[in-house]
Amino acid sequence: MFRNLEAEQKRYGMTNSQVAEQLGVSRATYEAKKKNGMFTRPQIVKLMEIFHCEFNYLFEQSEKPNYPNQHSA
C-alpha cells in the first residue's frame, strides 16, 4: 500500500471511485492497483497531476524491505 497516495487522496477528499474515473478505470481496478502497484506510466503521471506530488513521495513504499547483513550507522 502506498500510504502517501492514500493520504493525499483523503486530503483532497476524493473517493476511490472519483480517482478511478480520473484514471479511466473501474473502482475495483484502482483499488487493486493501489495494493499491487501495477499502475501504468500514464496513470502515474495523472496521479501526480491530480495530487500535485512528486513520484518519490506519492509512491513511497509503506514498508521498507529488511535486507540481511545491513548495519545501522
N, CA, C and O atoms as CSV, one atom per row, in Angstrom:
chain,resi,resn,atom,element,x,y,z
A,1,MET,N,N,0.853,-1.182,0.000
A,1,MET,CA,C,0.000,0.000,0.000
A,1,MET,C,C,0.890,1.233,0.000
A,1,MET,O,O,1.926,1.274,0.663
A,2,PHE,N,N,0.476,2.206,-0.735
A,2,PHE,CA,C,1.195,3.471,-0.818
A,2,PHE,C,C,0.531,4.456,0.131
A,2,PHE,O,O,-0.484,5.068,-0.201
A,3,ARG,N,N,1.110,4.601,1.301
A,3,ARG,CA,C,0.470,5.416,2.348
A,3,ARG,C,C,0.326,6.875,1.938
A,3,ARG,O,O,-0.658,7.517,2.304
A,4,ASN,N,N,1.285,7.413,1.187
A,4,ASN,CA,C,1.190,8.815,0.790
A,4,ASN,C,C,0.116,9.024,-0.272
A,4,ASN,O,O,-0.563,10.051,-0.273
A,5,LEU,N,N,-0.038,8.075,-1.160
A,5,LEU,CA,C,-1.124,8.147,-2.141
A,5,LEU,C,C,-2.458,8.149,-1.415
A,5,LEU,O,O,-3.341,8.950,-1.719
A,6,GLU,N,N,-2.594,7.262,-0.468
A,6,GLU,CA,C,-3.825,7.183,0.327
A,6,GLU,C,C,-4.054,8.491,1.093
A,6,GLU,O,O,-5.177,8.994,1.144
A,7,ALA,N,N,-3.001,9.035,1.682
A,7,ALA,CA,C,-3.121,10.269,2.470
A,7,ALA,C,C,-3.521,11.448,1.584
A,7,ALA,O,O,-4.383,12.243,1.961
A,8,GLU,N,N,-2.902,11.564,0.418
A,8,GLU,CA,C,-3.235,12.670,-0.477
A,8,GLU,C,C,-4.660,12.543,-0.996
A,8,GLU,O,O,-5.367,13.541,-1.135
A,9,GLN,N,N,-5.076,11.330,-1.276
A,9,GLN,CA,C,-6.448,11.111,-1.731
A,9,GLN,C,C,-7.429,11.580,-0.662
A,9,GLN,O,O,-8.424,12.236,-0.972
A,10,LYS,N,N,-7.153,11.248,0.576
A,10,LYS,CA,C,-8.022,11.688,1.669
A,10,LYS,C,C,-7.952,13.204,1.853
A,10,LYS,O,O,-8.970,13.855,2.087
A,11,ARG,N,N,-6.752,13.755,1.745
A,11,ARG,CA,C,-6.573,15.198,1.910
A,11,ARG,C,C,-7.374,15.971,0.862
A,11,ARG,O,O,-7.919,17.038,1.145
A,12,TYR,N,N,-7.437,15.423,-0.340
A,12,TYR,CA,C,-8.207,16.056,-1.414
A,12,TYR,C,C,-9.682,15.683,-1.359
A,12,TYR,O,O,-10.477,16.183,-2.156
A,13,GLY,N,N,-10.054,14.812,-0.429
A,13,GLY,CA,C,-11.454,14.439,-0.263
A,13,GLY,C,C,-12.011,13.634,-1.420
A,13,GLY,O,O,-13.192,13.733,-1.751
A,14,MET,N,N,-11.145,12.833,-2.034
A,14,MET,CA,C,-11.576,12.054,-3.194
A,14,MET,C,C,-11.825,10.601,-2.812
A,14,MET,O,O,-11.062,9.998,-2.057
A,15,THR,N,N,-12.894,10.062,-3.343
A,15,THR,CA,C,-13.193,8.642,-3.138
A,15,THR,C,C,-12.403,7.811,-4.145
A,15,THR,O,O,-11.860,8.341,-5.114
A,16,ASN,N,N,-12.347,6.510,-3.905
A,16,ASN,CA,C,-11.706,5.616,-4.865
A,16,ASN,C,C,-12.406,5.701,-6.218
A,16,ASN,O,O,-11.753,5.647,-7.260
A,17,SER,N,N,-13.714,5.831,-6.207
A,17,SER,CA,C,-14.473,5.933,-7.462
A,17,SER,C,C,-14.096,7.189,-8.235
A,17,SER,O,O,-13.975,7.149,-9.459
A,18,GLN,N,N,-13.910,8.301,-7.534
A,18,GLN,CA,C,-13.553,9.554,-8.198
A,18,GLN,C,C,-12.159,9.485,-8.820
A,18,GLN,O,O,-11.953,9.946,-9.942
A,19,VAL,N,N,-11.214,8.913,-8.096
A,19,VAL,CA,C,-9.861,8.782,-8.635
A,19,VAL,C,C,-9.885,7.807,-9.816
A,19,VAL,O,O,-9.266,8.063,-10.849
A,20,ALA,N,N,-10.590,6.704,-9.660
A,20,ALA,CA,C,-10.692,5.721,-10.738
A,20,ALA,C,C,-11.239,6.358,-12.003
A,20,ALA,O,O,-10.750,6.084,-13.099
A,21,GLU,N,N,-12.243,7.198,-11.863
A,21,GLU,CA,C,-12.825,7.879,-13.017
A,21,GLU,C,C,-11.787,8.762,-13.701
A,21,GLU,O,O,-11.720,8.801,-14.930
A,22,GLN,N,N,-10.976,9.474,-12.912
A,22,GLN,CA,C,-9.918,10.315,-13.467
A,22,GLN,C,C,-8.892,9.493,-14.244
A,22,GLN,O,O,-8.318,9.960,-15.228
A,23,LEU,N,N,-8.672,8.249,-13.780
A,23,LEU,CA,C,-7.692,7.373,-14.434
A,23,LEU,C,C,-8.294,6.578,-15.586
A,23,LEU,O,O,-7.568,5.972,-16.374
A,24,GLY,N,N,-9.615,6.580,-15.683
A,24,GLY,CA,C,-10.277,5.823,-16.741
A,24,GLY,C,C,-10.359,4.339,-16.474
A,24,GLY,O,O,-10.351,3.527,-17.400
A,25,VAL,N,N,-10.438,3.982,-15.179
A,25,VAL,CA,C,-10.565,2.569,-14.792
A,25,VAL,C,C,-11.726,2.429,-13.814
A,25,VAL,O,O,-12.269,3.425,-13.334
A,26,SER,N,N,-12.095,1.202,-13.527
A,26,SER,CA,C,-13.155,0.961,-12.548
A,26,SER,C,C,-12.618,1.169,-11.131
A,26,SER,O,O,-11.407,1.167,-10.909
A,27,ARG,N,N,-13.523,1.347,-10.191
A,27,ARG,CA,C,-13.132,1.486,-8.790
A,27,ARG,C,C,-12.362,0.254,-8.339
A,27,ARG,O,O,-11.335,0.374,-7.672
A,28,ALA,N,N,-12.849,-0.925,-8.697
A,28,ALA,CA,C,-12.186,-2.175,-8.284
A,28,ALA,C,C,-10.773,-2.262,-8.857
A,28,ALA,O,O,-9.851,-2.715,-8.177
A,29,THR,N,N,-10.605,-1.833,-10.096
A,29,THR,CA,C,-9.270,-1.858,-10.712
A,29,THR,C,C,-8.340,-0.893,-9.987
A,29,THR,O,O,-7.189,-1.233,-9.714
A,30,TYR,N,N,-8.822,0.301,-9.674
A,30,TYR,CA,C,-7.998,1.272,-8.955
A,30,TYR,C,C,-7.599,0.724,-7.587
A,30,TYR,O,O,-6.441,0.839,-7.187
A,31,GLU,N,N,-8.544,0.135,-6.876
A,31,GLU,CA,C,-8.235,-0.424,-5.558
A,31,GLU,C,C,-7.197,-1.536,-5.665
A,31,GLU,O,O,-6.316,-1.645,-4.812
A,32,ALA,N,N,-7.294,-2.357,-6.701
A,32,ALA,CA,C,-6.304,-3.422,-6.902
A,32,ALA,C,C,-4.936,-2.825,-7.203
A,32,ALA,O,O,-3.923,-3.305,-6.694
A,33,LYS,N,N,-4.900,-1.787,-8.023
A,33,LYS,CA,C,-3.627,-1.148,-8.363
A,33,LYS,C,C,-2.981,-0.496,-7.140
A,33,LYS,O,O,-1.756,-0.476,-7.028
A,34,LYS,N,N,-3.779,0.028,-6.239
A,34,LYS,CA,C,-3.222,0.611,-5.010
A,34,LYS,C,C,-2.557,-0.477,-4.169
A,34,LYS,O,O,-1.599,-0.205,-3.445
A,35,LYS,N,N,-3.055,-1.688,-4.262
A,35,LYS,CA,C,-2.473,-2.788,-3.489
A,35,LYS,C,C,-1.264,-3.398,-4.185
A,35,LYS,O,O,-0.261,-3.701,-3.538
A,36,ASN,N,N,-1.355,-3.581,-5.511
A,36,ASN,CA,C,-0.279,-4.297,-6.200
A,36,ASN,C,C,0.731,-3.383,-6.887
A,36,ASN,O,O,1.771,-3.849,-7.351
A,37,GLY,N,N,0.434,-2.093,-6.954
A,37,GLY,CA,C,1.375,-1.139,-7.526
A,37,GLY,C,C,1.502,-1.183,-9.032
A,37,GLY,O,O,2.443,-0.611,-9.581
A,38,MET,N,N,0.598,-1.835,-9.713
A,38,MET,CA,C,0.710,-2.037,-11.158
A,38,MET,C,C,0.053,-0.896,-11.958
A,38,MET,O,O,-0.747,-1.143,-12.859
A,39,PHE,N,N,0.400,0.336,-11.619
A,39,PHE,CA,C,-0.082,1.483,-12.373
A,39,PHE,C,C,0.720,1.610,-13.661
A,39,PHE,O,O,1.913,1.307,-13.687
A,40,THR,N,N,0.067,2.055,-14.725
A,40,THR,CA,C,0.792,2.339,-15.963
A,40,THR,C,C,1.454,3.700,-15.833
A,40,THR,O,O,1.112,4.484,-14.948
A,41,ARG,N,N,2.397,3.976,-16.712
A,41,ARG,CA,C,3.068,5.280,-16.674
A,41,ARG,C,C,2.069,6.435,-16.815
A,41,ARG,O,O,2.140,7.387,-16.039
A,42,PRO,N,N,1.140,6.383,-17.783
A,42,PRO,CA,C,0.165,7.486,-17.870
A,42,PRO,C,C,-0.686,7.639,-16.604
A,42,PRO,O,O,-1.047,8.757,-16.238
A,43,GLN,N,N,-1.005,6.545,-15.944
A,43,GLN,CA,C,-1.770,6.615,-14.695
A,43,GLN,C,C,-0.936,7.270,-13.597
A,43,GLN,O,O,-1.455,8.063,-12.811
A,44,ILE,N,N,0.326,6.946,-13.543
A,44,ILE,CA,C,1.224,7.549,-12.548
A,44,ILE,C,C,1.317,9.052,-12.773
A,44,ILE,O,O,1.222,9.838,-11.830
A,45,VAL,N,N,1.503,9.443,-14.025
A,45,VAL,CA,C,1.585,10.869,-14.350
A,45,VAL,C,C,0.291,11.565,-13.949
A,45,VAL,O,O,0.329,12.656,-13.381
A,46,LYS,N,N,-0.842,10.957,-14.233
A,46,LYS,CA,C,-2.142,11.546,-13.892
A,46,LYS,C,C,-2.286,11.692,-12.376
A,46,LYS,O,O,-2.758,12.724,-11.900
A,47,LEU,N,N,-1.890,10.683,-11.623
A,47,LEU,CA,C,-1.970,10.762,-10.160
A,47,LEU,C,C,-1.080,11.879,-9.621
A,47,LEU,O,O,-1.464,12.589,-8.692
A,48,MET,N,N,0.102,12.033,-10.201
A,48,MET,CA,C,0.996,13.108,-9.778
A,48,MET,C,C,0.369,14.474,-10.078
A,48,MET,O,O,0.527,15.414,-9.299
A,49,GLU,N,N,-0.337,14.583,-11.197
A,49,GLU,CA,C,-1.020,15.832,-11.544
A,49,GLU,C,C,-2.205,16.099,-10.616
A,49,GLU,O,O,-2.390,17.221,-10.143
A,50,ILE,N,N,-2.998,15.071,-10.360
A,50,ILE,CA,C,-4.179,15.221,-9.504
A,50,ILE,C,C,-3.775,15.717,-8.122
A,50,ILE,O,O,-4.378,16.646,-7.586
A,51,PHE,N,N,-2.743,15.087,-7.544
A,51,PHE,CA,C,-2.374,15.358,-6.157
A,51,PHE,C,C,-1.196,16.324,-6.019
A,51,PHE,O,O,-0.750,16.603,-4.906
A,52,HIS,N,N,-0.689,16.835,-7.148
A,52,HIS,CA,C,0.398,17.824,-7.123
A,52,HIS,C,C,1.577,17.338,-6.285
A,52,HIS,O,O,2.094,18.058,-5.431
A,53,CYS,N,N,1.990,16.093,-6.550
A,53,CYS,CA,C,3.080,15.479,-5.793
A,53,CYS,C,C,4.102,14.855,-6.734
A,53,CYS,O,O,3.781,14.467,-7.858
A,54,GLU,N,N,5.317,14.768,-6.259
A,54,GLU,CA,C,6.384,14.093,-6.988
A,54,GLU,C,C,6.247,12.577,-6.833
A,54,GLU,O,O,5.667,12.087,-5.864
A,55,PHE,N,N,6.788,11.856,-7.799
A,55,PHE,CA,C,6.705,10.396,-7.802
A,55,PHE,C,C,7.253,9.786,-6.516
A,55,PHE,O,O,6.587,8.965,-5.885
A,56,ASN,N,N,8.466,10.183,-6.125
A,56,ASN,CA,C,9.115,9.559,-4.962
A,56,ASN,C,C,8.288,9.684,-3.696
A,56,ASN,O,O,8.271,8.769,-2.872
A,57,TYR,N,N,7.608,10.799,-3.533
A,57,TYR,CA,C,6.755,10.976,-2.362
A,57,TYR,C,C,5.477,10.155,-2.497
A,57,TYR,O,O,5.117,9.402,-1.592
A,58,LEU,N,N,4.801,10.301,-3.618
A,58,LEU,CA,C,3.486,9.690,-3.783
A,58,LEU,C,C,3.539,8.170,-3.728
A,58,LEU,O,O,2.615,7.535,-3.219
A,59,PHE,N,N,4.619,7.579,-4.251
A,59,PHE,CA,C,4.707,6.127,-4.337
A,59,PHE,C,C,5.745,5.532,-3.389
A,59,PHE,O,O,6.266,4.444,-3.634
A,60,GLU,N,N,6.039,6.239,-2.321
A,60,GLU,CA,C,6.933,5.704,-1.300
A,60,GLU,C,C,6.284,4.463,-0.691
A,60,GLU,O,O,5.100,4.470,-0.355
A,61,GLN,N,N,7.062,3.415,-0.556
A,61,GLN,CA,C,6.545,2.159,-0.001
A,61,GLN,C,C,6.235,2.315,1.476
A,61,GLN,O,O,6.967,2.982,2.207
A,62,SER,N,N,5.145,1.696,1.911
A,62,SER,CA,C,4.748,1.741,3.316
A,62,SER,C,C,5.758,1.044,4.204
A,62,SER,O,O,6.044,1.489,5.316
A,63,GLU,N,N,6.288,-0.042,3.704
A,63,GLU,CA,C,7.236,-0.820,4.495
A,63,GLU,C,C,8.539,-0.925,3.727
A,63,GLU,O,O,8.556,-1.265,2.543
A,64,LYS,N,N,9.618,-0.631,4.410
A,64,LYS,CA,C,10.931,-0.744,3.791
A,64,LYS,C,C,11.370,-2.203,3.874
A,64,LYS,O,O,11.152,-2.851,4.897
A,65,PRO,N,N,11.992,-2.738,2.802
A,65,PRO,CA,C,12.479,-4.113,2.871
A,65,PRO,C,C,13.576,-4.231,3.913
A,65,PRO,O,O,14.378,-3.314,4.086
A,66,ASN,N,N,13.611,-5.339,4.594
A,66,ASN,CA,C,14.613,-5.593,5.618
A,66,ASN,C,C,15.670,-6.518,5.030
A,66,ASN,O,O,15.487,-7.734,4.973
A,67,TYR,N,N,16.789,-5.918,4.588
A,67,TYR,CA,C,17.833,-6.695,3.955
A,67,TYR,C,C,18.784,-7.216,5.025
A,67,TYR,O,O,19.204,-6.461,5.902
A,68,PRO,N,N,19.130,-8.508,4.961
A,68,PRO,CA,C,20.067,-9.056,5.952
A,68,PRO,C,C,21.464,-8.469,5.772
A,68,PRO,O,O,21.819,-8.003,4.690
A,69,ASN,N,N,22.237,-8.498,6.832
A,69,ASN,CA,C,23.637,-8.066,6.834
A,69,ASN,C,C,23.825,-6.578,6.605
A,69,ASN,O,O,24.906,-6.151,6.200
A,70,GLN,N,N,22.807,-5.789,6.852
A,70,GLN,CA,C,22.979,-4.343,6.791
A,70,GLN,C,C,22.970,-3.814,8.221
A,70,GLN,O,O,22.126,-4.186,9.035
A,71,HIS,N,N,23.905,-2.960,8.497
A,71,HIS,CA,C,24.045,-2.434,9.847
A,71,HIS,C,C,23.729,-0.947,9.862
A,71,HIS,O,O,24.082,-0.218,8.934
A,72,SER,N,N,23.075,-0.511,10.900
A,72,SER,CA,C,22.796,0.908,11.051
A,72,SER,C,C,24.056,1.630,11.495
A,72,SER,O,O,24.848,1.092,12.270
A,73,ALA,N,N,24.238,2.832,11.011
A,73,ALA,CA,C,25.416,3.613,11.396
A,73,ALA,C,C,25.141,4.413,12.633
A,73,ALA,O,O,26.017,5.134,13.109
